[in-house]
Amino acid sequence: ARHLPLGLACCAVLCCDMVASIATGASIMSVAAGTPLLPFAMVFGGCMSSIVFMEYVLKGDPNAGNFINATEFVFVLLQSIPGRLEPGSWSFRPLRATWLSHAQHAFLWVSMSTLANYVFAFNISIPIHTMFRSCNIIASVGLGFAFFHQRYNLSQVVCVVIITVGIFLASIGDAKKFLAGNVCTDCAPGTPQEPMSNAEFSKWTVGIGLLFCCQMFQATLTHTQAHFYTKFKDNGTKDELADEYLFSAHVVSLLMILALWENISTSASLAMATPALHPLLPIPRRLCWVVLNNFTQLACIKGVFRLAANYSPLTVNVTLSVRKFLSVALSAAWFGNPWTNLHSAATVLIFGGVFAYSNCPKVPPAIEQKDKKSD
């Protein structure tokens, strides 16, 4: 049996209480505002399950990130085709948004998704990957203020800073095992204590640099999605626009598959060579994890798109950050990844910041404020 470290168990109690409080408040607010709660269920259920199956694959082949990404792209694309066809016809429905907006969106989304999985080849673990990418909240606020006419009050900024500090603490706690010559004194029992060589550590820093790029792509993408949903709201509902952008982004992703085909085919061959899942089910084990990852990732991706279509960019980023932290906790419990005192402290900061942010008053966009002054 797997035993959770004491700190993780205590934090789990706190998280359940905090999530229950937030969910209760969100349910009341959503009913009043007419906004759906299904995207939250899709994000937390689909994304967290997908992380588990992906980690099973990466434990056997750390270079399988592009292979996982390619199968996800093709699976979602094939599943989306029927919904893009005209009823009773084989012709595609006309686009509600412009070609230029689809090109901009697809470039950001494919770039972010490709880099996000490619970093696993640079000694980046699931916990570091998940937590580090969650730091895009600060990037979202900065870009929103500078380029997208978003304004935030002091309370919102303080909450975002608290959440980000918590994410950094968890990342530092997990990074202890990567530092050469450093022994993790507060890691859970059984945590590997072997330091990296200088070459491997340098490789890891390249991966961290790529994660920085992912943060910028993700923050820009979130604001761009919100802008397009507002711009083309008269051409279709938010869910219709979300499905349309999802489809076009996955069509463009085929170019990425062609560019990385050699790496993808190598990982596919290794997956096919793994032992069968069960004598009665002669499917290669790693291939089975990839297929399950595809199904859960489909729910995850659609949940994220629908979340972006119905909620503000900052709400989307906070929700994704909470989901990512819960994924790290699950990874620590199921795969034995390290959980330190810093992780425990980070839990309090992250969920405390999210709870406080949910009660912050909203600030109208700067454009609206200028219009009021001119009147």
C-alpha positions as YAML, in Angstrom:
chain: A
units: angstrom
residues:
- id: 1
  name: ALA
  ca: [0.00, 0.00, 0.00]
- id: 2
  name: ARG
  ca: [1.10, 3.54, -0.72]
- id: 3
  name: HIS
  ca: [1.17, 5.88, 2.28]
- id: 4
  name: LEU
  ca: [0.83, 9.63, 1.92]
- id: 5
  name: PRO
  ca: [3.34, 11.80, 3.78]
- id: 6
  name: LEU
  ca: [1.81, 13.49, 6.83]
- id: 7
  name: GLY
  ca: [2.10, 16.93, 5.25]
- id: 8
  name: LEU
  ca: [0.25, 15.78, 2.13]
- id: 9
  name: ALA
  ca: [-2.51, 14.19, 4.18]
- id: 10
  name: CYS
  ca: [-3.02, 17.37, 6.21]
- id: 11
  name: CYS
  ca: [-3.06, 19.46, 3.04]
- id: 12
  name: ALA
  ca: [-5.57, 17.10, 1.45]
- id: 13
  name: VAL
  ca: [-8.01, 17.81, 4.28]
- id: 14
  name: LEU
  ca: [-7.50, 21.55, 3.81]
- id: 15
  name: CYS
  ca: [-7.90, 21.26, 0.03]
- id: 16
  name: CYS
  ca: [-11.15, 19.31, 0.31]
- id: 17
  name: ASP
  ca: [-12.60, 21.87, 2.69]
- id: 18
  name: MET
  ca: [-11.47, 24.79, 0.51]
- id: 19
  name: VAL
  ca: [-12.66, 23.22, -2.75]
- id: 20
  name: ALA
  ca: [-16.03, 22.44, -1.18]
- id: 21
  name: SER
  ca: [-16.41, 26.05, -0.07]
- id: 22
  name: ILE
  ca: [-15.40, 27.41, -3.47]
- id: 23
  name: ALA
  ca: [-17.61, 24.92, -5.32]
- id: 24
  name: THR
  ca: [-20.62, 25.86, -3.19]
- id: 25
  name: GLY
  ca: [-20.08, 29.55, -3.86]
- id: 26
  name: ALA
  ca: [-19.38, 28.95, -7.54]
- id: 27
  name: SER
  ca: [-22.56, 26.91, -7.90]
- id: 28
  name: ILE
  ca: [-24.70, 29.71, -6.47]
- id: 29
  name: MET
  ca: [-22.97, 32.38, -8.57]
- id: 30
  name: SER
  ca: [-23.17, 30.27, -11.74]
- id: 31
  name: VAL
  ca: [-26.88, 29.62, -11.36]
- id: 32
  name: ALA
  ca: [-27.45, 33.32, -10.81]
- id: 33
  name: ALA
  ca: [-25.30, 34.38, -13.74]
- id: 34
  name: GLY
  ca: [-26.39, 31.58, -16.08]
- id: 35
  name: THR
  ca: [-22.82, 30.33, -16.60]
- id: 36
  name: PRO
  ca: [-22.15, 26.56, -16.82]
- id: 37
  name: LEU
  ca: [-20.27, 24.44, -14.28]
- id: 38
  name: LEU
  ca: [-19.66, 21.52, -16.69]
- id: 39
  name: PRO
  ca: [-16.35, 23.00, -17.98]
- id: 40
  name: PHE
  ca: [-14.94, 22.84, -14.43]
- id: 41
  name: ALA
  ca: [-15.87, 19.14, -14.16]
- id: 42
  name: MET
  ca: [-14.27, 18.45, -17.55]
- id: 43
  name: VAL
  ca: [-11.08, 20.29, -16.57]
- id: 44
  name: PHE
  ca: [-10.61, 18.65, -13.18]
- id: 45
  name: GLY
  ca: [-11.76, 15.15, -14.14]
- id: 46
  name: GLY
  ca: [-10.34, 14.91, -17.66]
- id: 47
  name: CYS
  ca: [-7.08, 16.76, -17.15]
- id: 48
  name: MET
  ca: [-6.11, 15.04, -13.90]
- id: 49
  name: SER
  ca: [-6.84, 11.55, -15.31]
- id: 50
  name: SER
  ca: [-4.86, 12.42, -18.41]
- id: 51
  name: ILE
  ca: [-1.84, 13.38, -16.29]
- id: 52
  name: VAL
  ca: [-1.86, 9.95, -14.61]
- id: 53
  name: PHE
  ca: [-1.90, 8.04, -17.90]
- id: 54
  name: MET
  ca: [0.73, 10.34, -19.40]
- id: 55
  name: GLU
  ca: [3.06, 9.75, -16.46]
- id: 56
  name: TYR
  ca: [2.74, 5.99, -16.94]
- id: 57
  name: VAL
  ca: [3.96, 6.48, -20.52]
- id: 58
  name: LEU
  ca: [6.80, 8.86, -19.62]
- id: 59
  name: LYS
  ca: [8.08, 6.58, -16.86]
- id: 60
  name: GLY
  ca: [8.93, 4.06, -19.57]
- id: 61
  name: ASP
  ca: [10.02, 6.54, -22.28]
- id: 62
  name: PRO
  ca: [10.94, 10.12, -21.24]
- id: 63
  name: ASN
  ca: [11.22, 11.09, -24.93]
- id: 64
  name: ALA
  ca: [7.59, 10.13, -25.68]
- id: 65
  name: GLY
  ca: [6.24, 13.67, -25.24]
- id: 66
  name: ASN
  ca: [5.93, 14.32, -28.98]
- id: 67
  name: PHE
  ca: [4.34, 10.91, -29.53]
- id: 68
  name: ILE
  ca: [1.73, 11.62, -26.86]
- id: 69
  name: ASN
  ca: [1.07, 15.05, -28.33]
- id: 70
  name: ALA
  ca: [0.68, 13.69, -31.88]
- id: 71
  name: THR
  ca: [-1.81, 10.97, -30.86]
- id: 72
  name: GLU
  ca: [-3.82, 13.52, -28.89]
- id: 73
  name: PHE
  ca: [-3.96, 15.89, -31.86]
- id: 74
  name: VAL
  ca: [-5.08, 13.20, -34.32]
- id: 75
  name: PHE
  ca: [-7.62, 11.71, -31.91]
- id: 76
  name: VAL
  ca: [-9.28, 15.06, -31.15]
- id: 77
  name: LEU
  ca: [-9.24, 16.04, -34.82]
- id: 78
  name: LEU
  ca: [-10.98, 12.82, -35.96]
- id: 79
  name: GLN
  ca: [-13.54, 13.14, -33.20]
- id: 80
  name: SER
  ca: [-14.28, 16.76, -34.15]
- id: 81
  name: ILE
  ca: [-14.83, 16.22, -37.89]
- id: 82
  name: PRO
  ca: [-18.52, 15.05, -37.68]
- id: 83
  name: GLY
  ca: [-19.45, 18.18, -35.75]
- id: 84
  name: ARG
  ca: [-17.90, 20.41, -38.41]
- id: 85
  name: LEU
  ca: [-19.90, 18.92, -41.32]
- id: 86
  name: GLU
  ca: [-23.14, 20.36, -42.68]
- id: 87
  name: PRO
  ca: [-26.19, 18.21, -41.77]
- id: 88
  name: GLY
  ca: [-26.72, 15.58, -44.46]
- id: 89
  name: SER
  ca: [-23.62, 16.66, -46.38]
- id: 90
  name: TRP
  ca: [-19.91, 16.01, -46.60]
- id: 91
  name: SER
  ca: [-19.05, 19.71, -46.88]
- id: 92
  name: PHE
  ca: [-17.64, 21.65, -43.94]
- id: 93
  name: ARG
  ca: [-19.60, 24.39, -42.25]
- id: 94
  name: PRO
  ca: [-18.51, 27.95, -43.05]
- id: 95
  name: LEU
  ca: [-16.27, 29.56, -40.43]
- id: 96
  name: ARG
  ca: [-17.89, 31.98, -38.02]
- id: 97
  name: ALA
  ca: [-14.57, 33.70, -37.31]
- id: 98
  name: THR
  ca: [-12.02, 35.03, -39.81]
- id: 99
  name: TRP
  ca: [-9.17, 32.98, -41.29]
- id: 100
  name: LEU
  ca: [-6.64, 35.39, -39.76]
- id: 101
  name: SER
  ca: [-8.00, 34.87, -36.25]
- id: 102
  name: HIS
  ca: [-7.85, 31.09, -36.75]
- id: 103
  name: ALA
  ca: [-4.23, 31.32, -37.95]
- id: 104
  name: GLN
  ca: [-3.23, 33.45, -34.94]
- id: 105
  name: HIS
  ca: [-5.02, 31.16, -32.49]
- id: 106
  name: ALA
  ca: [-3.64, 27.97, -34.06]
- id: 107
  name: PHE
  ca: [-0.05, 29.29, -34.01]
- id: 108
  name: LEU
  ca: [-0.26, 30.09, -30.29]
- id: 109
  name: TRP
  ca: [-2.05, 26.88, -29.35]
- id: 110
  name: VAL
  ca: [0.12, 24.47, -31.36]
- id: 111
  name: SER
  ca: [3.34, 26.18, -30.22]
- id: 112
  name: MET
  ca: [2.30, 26.02, -26.58]
- id: 113
  name: SER
  ca: [1.14, 22.39, -26.77]
- id: 114
  name: THR
  ca: [4.25, 21.18, -28.63]
- id: 115
  name: LEU
  ca: [6.70, 22.88, -26.27]
- id: 116
  name: ALA
  ca: [4.76, 21.71, -23.23]
- id: 117
  name: ASN
  ca: [5.29, 18.03, -24.07]
- id: 118
  name: TYR
  ca: [8.72, 18.40, -25.70]
- id: 119
  name: VAL
  ca: [10.26, 19.57, -22.39]
- id: 120
  name: PHE
  ca: [9.98, 16.07, -20.92]
- id: 121
  name: ALA
  ca: [13.06, 15.15, -22.97]
- id: 122
  name: PHE
  ca: [15.04, 17.67, -20.86]
- id: 123
  name: ASN
  ca: [14.88, 15.97, -17.43]
- id: 124
  name: ILE
  ca: [11.64, 17.74, -16.54]
- id: 125
  name: SER
  ca: [9.43, 15.69, -14.21]
- id: 126
  name: ILE
  ca: [5.64, 15.81, -14.08]
- id: 127
  name: PRO
  ca: [5.53, 17.79, -10.79]
- id: 128
  name: ILE
  ca: [8.06, 20.41, -11.95]
- id: 129
  name: HIS
  ca: [6.34, 20.64, -15.34]
- id: 130
  name: THR
  ca: [2.89, 21.05, -13.84]
- id: 131
  name: MET
  ca: [3.82, 23.53, -11.14]
- id: 132
  name: PHE
  ca: [6.14, 25.63, -13.24]
- id: 133
  name: ARG
  ca: [3.58, 26.12, -16.00]
- id: 134
  name: SER
  ca: [1.08, 27.28, -13.38]
- id: 135
  name: CYS
  ca: [3.15, 30.42, -12.86]
- id: 136
  name: ASN
  ca: [1.59, 31.92, -15.98]
- id: 137
  name: ILE
  ca: [-0.93, 33.74, -13.76]
- id: 138
  name: ILE
  ca: [1.51, 36.61, -13.31]
- id: 139
  name: ALA
  ca: [2.16, 36.61, -17.07]
- id: 140
  name: SER
  ca: [-1.60, 36.71, -17.64]
- id: 141
  name: VAL
  ca: [-2.03, 39.74, -15.39]
- id: 142
  name: GLY
  ca: [0.96, 41.53, -16.93]
- id: 143
  name: LEU
  ca: [-0.09, 40.90, -20.52]
- id: 144
  name: GLY
  ca: [-3.73, 41.67, -19.72]
- id: 145
  name: PHE
  ca: [-2.78, 45.03, -18.23]
- id: 146
  name: ALA
  ca: [-0.29, 45.98, -20.95]
- id: 147
  name: PHE
  ca: [-1.96, 44.78, -24.16]
- id: 148
  name: PHE
  ca: [-5.57, 43.66, -23.57]
- id: 149
  name: HIS
  ca: [-7.01, 46.62, -21.60]
- id: 150
  name: GLN
  ca: [-7.60, 44.50, -18.49]
- id: 151
  name: ARG
  ca: [-7.53, 46.16, -15.07]
- id: 152
  name: TYR
  ca: [-7.16, 44.51, -11.68]
- id: 153
  name: ASN
  ca: [-7.68, 45.96, -8.22]
- id: 154
  name: LEU
  ca: [-5.14, 45.63, -5.43]
- id: 155
  name: SER
  ca: [-6.94, 42.70, -3.82]
- id: 156
  name: GLN
  ca: [-6.86, 40.69, -7.03]
- id: 157
  name: VAL
  ca: [-3.17, 41.41, -7.57]
- id: 158
  name: VAL
  ca: [-2.32, 40.39, -4.00]
- id: 159
  name: CYS
  ca: [-4.24, 37.11, -4.41]
- id: 160
  name: VAL
  ca: [-2.45, 36.35, -7.67]
- id: 161
  name: VAL
  ca: [0.94, 37.04, -6.07]
- id: 162
  name: ILE
  ca: [0.09, 34.73, -3.14]
- id: 163
  name: ILE
  ca: [-0.92, 31.94, -5.53]
- id: 164
  name: THR
  ca: [2.26, 32.38, -7.55]
- id: 165
  name: VAL
  ca: [4.47, 32.36, -4.45]
- id: 166
  name: GLY
  ca: [2.83, 29.09, -3.43]
- id: 167
  name: ILE
  ca: [3.50, 27.59, -6.84]
- id: 168
  name: PHE
  ca: [7.15, 28.63, -6.70]
- id: 169
  name: LEU
  ca: [7.55, 27.12, -3.22]
- id: 170
  name: ALA
  ca: [6.22, 23.80, -4.44]
- id: 171
  name: SER
  ca: [8.52, 23.93, -7.48]
- id: 172
  name: ILE
  ca: [11.57, 24.66, -5.33]
- id: 173
  name: GLY
  ca: [10.66, 21.83, -2.97]
- id: 174
  name: ASP
  ca: [10.45, 19.39, -5.86]
- id: 175
  name: ALA
  ca: [13.65, 20.74, -7.44]
- id: 176
  name: LYS
  ca: [15.77, 19.81, -4.41]
- id: 177
  name: LYS
  ca: [16.43, 16.37, -5.84]
- id: 178
  name: PHE
  ca: [17.80, 17.94, -9.04]
- id: 179
  name: LEU
  ca: [20.48, 20.04, -7.36]
- id: 180
  name: ALA
  ca: [23.93, 18.40, -7.45]
- id: 181
  name: GLY
  ca: [25.46, 18.01, -4.04]
- id: 182
  name: ASN
  ca: [22.20, 18.81, -2.26]
- id: 183
  name: VAL
  ca: [20.34, 16.31, -0.10]
- id: 184
  name: CYS
  ca: [16.60, 16.71, 0.34]
- id: 185
  name: THR
  ca: [16.30, 16.61, 4.13]
- id: 186
  name: ASP
  ca: [12.53, 17.10, 4.27]
- id: 187
  name: CYS
  ca: [11.46, 14.79, 1.42]
- id: 188
  name: ALA
  ca: [9.10, 11.93, 2.12]
- id: 189
  name: PRO
  ca: [10.70, 8.55, 2.99]
- id: 190
  name: GLY
  ca: [11.78, 6.61, -0.08]
- id: 191
  name: THR
  ca: [12.45, 9.67, -2.23]
- id: 192
  name: PRO
  ca: [15.51, 9.11, -4.48]
- id: 193
  name: GLN
  ca: [18.53, 11.08, -3.25]
- id: 194
  name: GLU
  ca: [20.83, 10.67, -6.25]
- id: 195
  name: PRO
  ca: [22.00, 14.07, -7.56]
- id: 196
  name: MET
  ca: [22.21, 14.86, -11.26]
- id: 197
  name: SER
  ca: [25.47, 15.26, -13.14]
- id: 198
  name: ASN
  ca: [26.38, 18.75, -14.34]
- id: 199
  name: ALA
  ca: [25.45, 17.81, -17.91]
- id: 200
  name: GLU
  ca: [22.01, 16.57, -16.85]
- id: 201
  name: PHE
  ca: [21.45, 19.64, -14.71]
- id: 202
  name: SER
  ca: [22.34, 21.87, -17.69]
- id: 203
  name: LYS
  ca: [19.85, 19.91, -19.75]
- id: 204
  name: TRP
  ca: [17.25, 20.51, -17.04]
- id: 205
  name: THR
  ca: [17.85, 24.28, -17.16]
- id: 206
  name: VAL
  ca: [17.13, 24.22, -20.92]
- id: 207
  name: GLY
  ca: [13.84, 22.53, -20.11]
- id: 208
  name: ILE
  ca: [13.07, 25.27, -17.58]
- id: 209
  name: GLY
  ca: [13.76, 27.87, -20.28]
- id: 210
  name: LEU
  ca: [11.31, 26.12, -22.60]
- id: 211
  name: LEU
  ca: [8.73, 26.17, -19.83]
- id: 212
  name: PHE
  ca: [9.16, 29.94, -19.59]
- id: 213
  name: CYS
  ca: [8.24, 30.14, -23.27]
- id: 214
  name: CYS
  ca: [5.19, 27.96, -22.61]
- id: 215
  name: GLN
  ca: [4.01, 30.38, -19.94]
- id: 216
  name: MET
  ca: [4.14, 33.33, -22.32]
- id: 217
  name: PHE
  ca: [2.36, 31.39, -25.07]
- id: 218
  name: GLN
  ca: [-0.34, 30.24, -22.66]
- id: 219
  name: ALA
  ca: [-0.98, 33.70, -21.19]
- id: 220
  name: THR
  ca: [-1.13, 35.27, -24.65]
- id: 221
  name: LEU
  ca: [-3.44, 32.50, -25.88]
- id: 222
  name: THR
  ca: [-5.86, 32.97, -22.98]
- id: 223
  name: HIS
  ca: [-6.28, 36.70, -23.63]
- id: 224
  name: THR
  ca: [-6.45, 36.13, -27.39]
- id: 225
  name: GLN
  ca: [-9.26, 33.62, -26.95]
- id: 226
  name: ALA
  ca: [-11.23, 36.04, -24.79]
- id: 227
  name: HIS
  ca: [-10.72, 38.79, -27.40]
- id: 228
  name: PHE
  ca: [-11.90, 36.59, -30.28]
- id: 229
  name: TYR
  ca: [-14.96, 35.32, -28.38]
- id: 230
  name: THR
  ca: [-16.01, 38.93, -27.79]
- id: 231
  name: LYS
  ca: [-15.19, 40.07, -31.33]
- id: 232
  name: PHE
  ca: [-17.17, 37.32, -33.06]
- id: 233
  name: LYS
  ca: [-19.98, 36.89, -30.52]
- id: 234
  name: ASP
  ca: [-22.59, 37.96, -33.08]
- id: 235
  name: ASN
  ca: [-21.56, 35.14, -35.43]
- id: 236
  name: GLY
  ca: [-22.24, 32.29, -33.03]
- id: 237
  name: THR
  ca: [-22.42, 31.18, -29.41]
- id: 238
  name: LYS
  ca: [-19.29, 30.93, -27.31]
- id: 239
  name: ASP
  ca: [-19.41, 27.11, -27.35]
- id: 240
  name: GLU
  ca: [-19.74, 27.10, -31.16]
- id: 241
  name: LEU
  ca: [-16.75, 29.41, -31.49]
- id: 242
  name: ALA
  ca: [-14.77, 27.31, -29.00]
- id: 243
  name: ASP
  ca: [-15.40, 24.12, -30.99]
- id: 244
  name: GLU
  ca: [-14.48, 25.89, -34.23]
- id: 245
  name: TYR
  ca: [-11.15, 27.18, -32.88]
- id: 246
  name: LEU
  ca: [-10.46, 23.77, -31.37]
- id: 247
  name: PHE
  ca: [-10.94, 22.10, -34.76]
- id: 248
  name: SER
  ca: [-8.81, 24.55, -36.76]
- id: 249
  name: ALA
  ca: [-5.98, 24.38, -34.22]
- id: 250
  name: HIS
  ca: [-5.85, 20.60, -34.53]
- id: 251
  name: VAL
  ca: [-5.80, 20.79, -38.33]
- id: 252
  name: VAL
  ca: [-2.73, 23.03, -38.12]
- id: 253
  name: SER
  ca: [-1.17, 20.60, -35.63]
- id: 254
  name: LEU
  ca: [-0.69, 18.11, -38.49]
- id: 255
  name: LEU
  ca: [2.23, 20.28, -39.63]
- id: 256
  name: MET
  ca: [3.89, 19.74, -36.27]
- id: 257
  name: ILE
  ca: [3.48, 15.96, -36.64]
- id: 258
  name: LEU
  ca: [5.23, 16.03, -40.02]
- id: 259
  name: ALA
  ca: [8.08, 18.13, -38.68]
- id: 260
  name: LEU
  ca: [8.70, 15.79, -35.71]
- id: 261
  name: TRP
  ca: [7.85, 12.53, -37.45]
- id: 262
  name: GLU
  ca: [11.20, 10.78, -36.81]
- id: 263
  name: ASN
  ca: [11.00, 11.30, -33.05]
- id: 264
  name: ILE
  ca: [7.31, 10.36, -32.99]
- id: 265
  name: SER
  ca: [7.80, 7.12, -34.97]
- id: 266
  name: THR
  ca: [10.66, 6.02, -32.69]
- id: 267
  name: SER
  ca: [8.52, 6.41, -29.55]
- id: 268
  name: ALA
  ca: [5.61, 4.65, -31.28]
- id: 269
  name: SER
  ca: [7.83, 1.64, -32.06]
- id: 270
  name: LEU
  ca: [8.98, 1.45, -28.44]
- id: 271
  name: ALA
  ca: [5.36, 1.62, -27.23]
- id: 272
  name: MET
  ca: [4.32, -1.24, -29.53]
- id: 273
  name: ALA
  ca: [7.18, -3.37, -28.17]
- id: 274
  name: THR
  ca: [6.04, -3.20, -24.52]
- id: 275
  name: PRO
  ca: [4.50, -6.27, -22.82]
- id: 276
  name: ALA
  ca: [0.78, -6.96, -23.13]
- id: 277
  name: LEU
  ca: [-1.53, -5.35, -20.59]
- id: 278
  name: HIS
  ca: [-3.04, -8.75, -19.70]
- id: 279
  name: PRO
  ca: [-3.01, -12.26, -21.23]
- id: 280
  name: LEU
  ca: [-6.71, -11.85, -22.06]
- id: 281
  name: LEU
  ca: [-6.12, -8.36, -23.45]
- id: 282
  name: PRO
  ca: [-3.08, -8.58, -25.77]
- id: 283
  name: ILE
  ca: [-2.62, -4.83, -26.20]
- id: 284
  name: PRO
  ca: [0.84, -3.31, -25.60]
- id: 285
  name: ARG
  ca: [0.74, -1.77, -22.14]
- id: 286
  name: ARG
  ca: [2.19, 1.61, -23.07]
- id: 287
  name: LEU
  ca: [-0.13, 1.88, -26.06]
- id: 288
  name: CYS
  ca: [-3.09, 1.30, -23.75]
- id: 289
  name: TRP
  ca: [-1.98, 4.20, -21.52]
- id: 290
  name: VAL
  ca: [-1.68, 6.41, -24.61]
- id: 291
  name: VAL
  ca: [-5.23, 5.55, -25.74]
- id: 292
  name: LEU
  ca: [-6.67, 6.24, -22.28]
- id: 293
  name: ASN
  ca: [-4.71, 9.48, -22.20]
- id: 294
  name: ASN
  ca: [-6.34, 10.47, -25.50]
- id: 295
  name: PHE
  ca: [-9.89, 9.97, -24.22]
- id: 296
  name: THR
  ca: [-9.30, 11.88, -21.00]
- id: 297
  name: GLN
  ca: [-7.31, 14.59, -22.78]
- id: 298
  name: LEU
  ca: [-10.25, 15.13, -25.14]
- id: 299
  name: ALA
  ca: [-12.48, 15.94, -22.18]
- id: 300
  name: CYS
  ca: [-9.70, 18.12, -20.75]
- id: 301
  name: ILE
  ca: [-9.15, 20.16, -23.93]
- id: 302
  name: LYS
  ca: [-12.86, 20.72, -24.57]
- id: 303
  name: GLY
  ca: [-13.29, 21.72, -20.94]
- id: 304
  name: VAL
  ca: [-10.51, 24.31, -21.22]
- id: 305
  name: PHE
  ca: [-11.96, 25.75, -24.44]
- id: 306
  name: ARG
  ca: [-15.45, 25.98, -22.95]
- id: 307
  name: LEU
  ca: [-14.05, 27.48, -19.76]
- id: 308
  name: ALA
  ca: [-12.32, 30.17, -21.80]
- id: 309
  name: ALA
  ca: [-15.56, 30.82, -23.69]
- id: 310
  name: ASN
  ca: [-17.61, 31.44, -20.54]
- id: 311
  name: TYR
  ca: [-15.22, 32.95, -17.99]
- id: 312
  name: SER
  ca: [-12.59, 35.70, -17.76]
- id: 313
  name: PRO
  ca: [-8.90, 35.00, -18.60]
- id: 314
  name: LEU
  ca: [-7.84, 35.32, -14.96]
- id: 315
  name: THR
  ca: [-10.56, 32.91, -13.81]
- id: 316
  name: VAL
  ca: [-9.39, 30.43, -16.45]
- id: 317
  name: ASN
  ca: [-5.77, 30.70, -15.32]
- id: 318
  name: VAL
  ca: [-6.63, 30.37, -11.62]
- id: 319
  name: THR
  ca: [-8.77, 27.29, -12.33]
- id: 320
  name: LEU
  ca: [-6.01, 25.67, -14.40]
- id: 321
  name: SER
  ca: [-3.45, 26.48, -11.69]
- id: 322
  name: VAL
  ca: [-5.54, 24.78, -8.99]
- id: 323
  name: ARG
  ca: [-6.05, 21.75, -11.23]
- id: 324
  name: LYS
  ca: [-2.32, 21.53, -11.86]
- id: 325
  name: PHE
  ca: [-1.49, 21.65, -8.18]
- id: 326
  name: LEU
  ca: [-3.99, 18.88, -7.42]
- id: 327
  name: SER
  ca: [-2.33, 16.87, -10.21]
- id: 328
  name: VAL
  ca: [1.02, 17.28, -8.46]
- id: 329
  name: ALA
  ca: [-0.49, 16.04, -5.19]
- id: 330
  name: LEU
  ca: [-1.93, 13.03, -7.03]
- id: 331
  name: SER
  ca: [1.44, 12.38, -8.66]
- id: 332
  name: ALA
  ca: [3.14, 12.49, -5.27]
- id: 333
  name: ALA
  ca: [0.66, 10.02, -3.80]
- id: 334
  name: TRP
  ca: [0.44, 7.56, -6.70]
- id: 335
  name: PHE
  ca: [3.92, 7.61, -8.27]
- id: 336
  name: GLY
  ca: [5.98, 8.40, -5.17]
- id: 337
  name: ASN
  ca: [7.21, 11.77, -6.43]
- id: 338
  name: PRO
  ca: [8.66, 13.91, -3.64]
- id: 339
  name: TRP
  ca: [6.44, 15.88, -1.28]
- id: 340
  name: THR
  ca: [8.27, 18.31, 1.00]
- id: 341
  name: ASN
  ca: [7.34, 20.83, 3.68]
- id: 342
  name: LEU
  ca: [7.47, 23.48, 0.96]
- id: 343
  name: HIS
  ca: [4.73, 21.64, -0.93]
- id: 344
  name: SER
  ca: [2.56, 21.69, 2.20]
- id: 345
  name: ALA
  ca: [3.10, 25.42, 2.71]
- id: 346
  name: ALA
  ca: [2.37, 26.00, -0.98]
- id: 347
  name: THR
  ca: [-1.00, 24.27, -0.66]
- id: 348
  name: VAL
  ca: [-2.13, 26.75, 1.99]
- id: 349
  name: LEU
  ca: [-0.96, 29.71, -0.13]
- id: 350
  name: ILE
  ca: [-2.48, 28.46, -3.39]
- id: 351
  name: PHE
  ca: [-5.91, 27.51, -2.10]
- id: 352
  name: GLY
  ca: [-6.02, 30.44, 0.29]
- id: 353
  name: GLY
  ca: [-5.27, 32.76, -2.64]
- id: 354
  name: VAL
  ca: [-7.91, 31.12, -4.84]
- id: 355
  name: PHE
  ca: [-10.56, 31.38, -2.10]
- id: 356
  name: ALA
  ca: [-9.73, 35.05, -1.49]
- id: 357
  name: TYR
  ca: [-9.75, 35.83, -5.22]
- id: 358
  name: SER
  ca: [-13.23, 34.34, -5.62]
- id: 359
  name: ASN
  ca: [-14.49, 37.03, -3.22]
- id: 360
  name: CYS
  ca: [-12.66, 39.98, -4.81]
- id: 361
  name: PRO
  ca: [-14.77, 42.67, -6.54]
- id: 362
  name: LYS
  ca: [-14.31, 42.82, -10.30]
- id: 363
  name: VAL
  ca: [-12.83, 45.85, -12.07]
- id: 364
  name: PRO
  ca: [-14.39, 47.05, -15.36]
- id: 365
  name: PRO
  ca: [-12.11, 47.17, -18.42]
- id: 366
  name: ALA
  ca: [-10.07, 50.33, -18.95]
- id: 367
  name: ILE
  ca: [-11.92, 51.08, -22.21]
- id: 368
  name: GLU
  ca: [-15.25, 51.25, -20.40]
- id: 369
  name: GLN
  ca: [-13.76, 53.53, -17.77]
- id: 370
  name: LYS
  ca: [-12.47, 55.92, -20.46]
- id: 371
  name: ASP
  ca: [-15.90, 55.99, -22.12]
- id: 372
  name: LYS
  ca: [-17.52, 56.97, -18.86]
- id: 373
  name: LYS
  ca: [-15.07, 59.83, -18.40]
- id: 374
  name: SER
  ca: [-15.70, 61.12, -21.91]
- id: 375
  name: ASP
  ca: [-19.44, 61.16, -21.24]
...
